[in-house]
Amino acid sequence: MEIRQLKTFMSIVKFGNFSQAAQFLGYTQSTATTHIQLLEKELNTVLFERFGHQLMLTGDGERLYDYAERITKLADEAKNALDDFSVPRGPLTIGVPESLCVYRLKNLLREYALVYPEVELKVKIGISSDFRTMLRKNMMDIAFFLEEKIQETDLVSKLLWTEPVALLAAPGHELSKLAGVQVKHLENQTLIFPDSGSSYRTLLEESMEKAAVQPSNTLEICQIEVIKQLVSSNIGLTILPVVAAQQELAAGTLVALPWLGPEFQINAFLAYHRDKWLSSSIQAFHKLVQERLLK
């Protein structure tokens, strides 16, 4: 029984299939299959069974998973304890919302990669709900969040700064001529939103639902740059962090509407799971965030 076989086994459980687990680990699918076959042969049991297209653990598979978690965690702790802890090295996976990655963290991530070349830095762009899942499954080391607050007791979080958001429109949009925009003014408007997991989108939708206000259309676009282009073409309105639209606001291709509705209080957090081993690479990243972003 090898550590790599156990890690393959755990990844298949987390992803629910062999192909995604193999891709995550950098293996071919045949290698991942061989790892499981060797485990099953050594343990004289079957670890997975299929129900239609769904891959399920057998009873023995469930029992092995508990042991595999403990074994791999101890192995990682042993490696970290014996390594030169003062030199950051090894893999580091960070979750970052698109707006923070592109408009706030680009220089910091570049500096970290240059200063610590032995760290295998992976940056995953996504939404908070995905980051929570990946932190809990130990598939991600640390993550940035844009939230009102983080309340989960299994996550250790640090408040970094308040992130201003704004309701944005083209200069020629009918609402740009108003002295103040309220929730009721969004009735029958076209709204262009980022992914459904963004906290600022959720806050606006909740305020509209509370006021029984319905848009005429809702477009969901996964890229902020595309959203800004559509809004500047007067196709609809959007809500975004102000930092993501600074150039367009300065150039006058977008305007921030004078919002009089409920306040959108969004904060940036850096979080990790409470059981996470804080390796030298994680500690070095925390230190750089403190030095570069919290002055």
Secondary structure, 3 states (H helix, E strand, C coil): CCHHHHHHHHHHHHHCCHHHHHHHHCCCHHHHHHHHHHHHHHHCCCCEEEECCEEEECHHHHHHHHHHHHHHHHHHHHHHHHCCCCCCCEEEEEEECHHHHHHCCHHHHHHHHHHCCCEEEEEEECCHHHHHHHHHCCCCCEEEEEECCCCCCCEEEEEEEECCEEEEECCCCHHHHCCCECHHHHCCCEEEECCCCCHHHHHHHHHHHHCCCCCCEEEECCCHHHHHHHHHCCCCEEEEEHHHHHHHHHHCCCEECCECCCCCCCEEEEEEECCCCCCHHHHHHHHHHHHHHCC
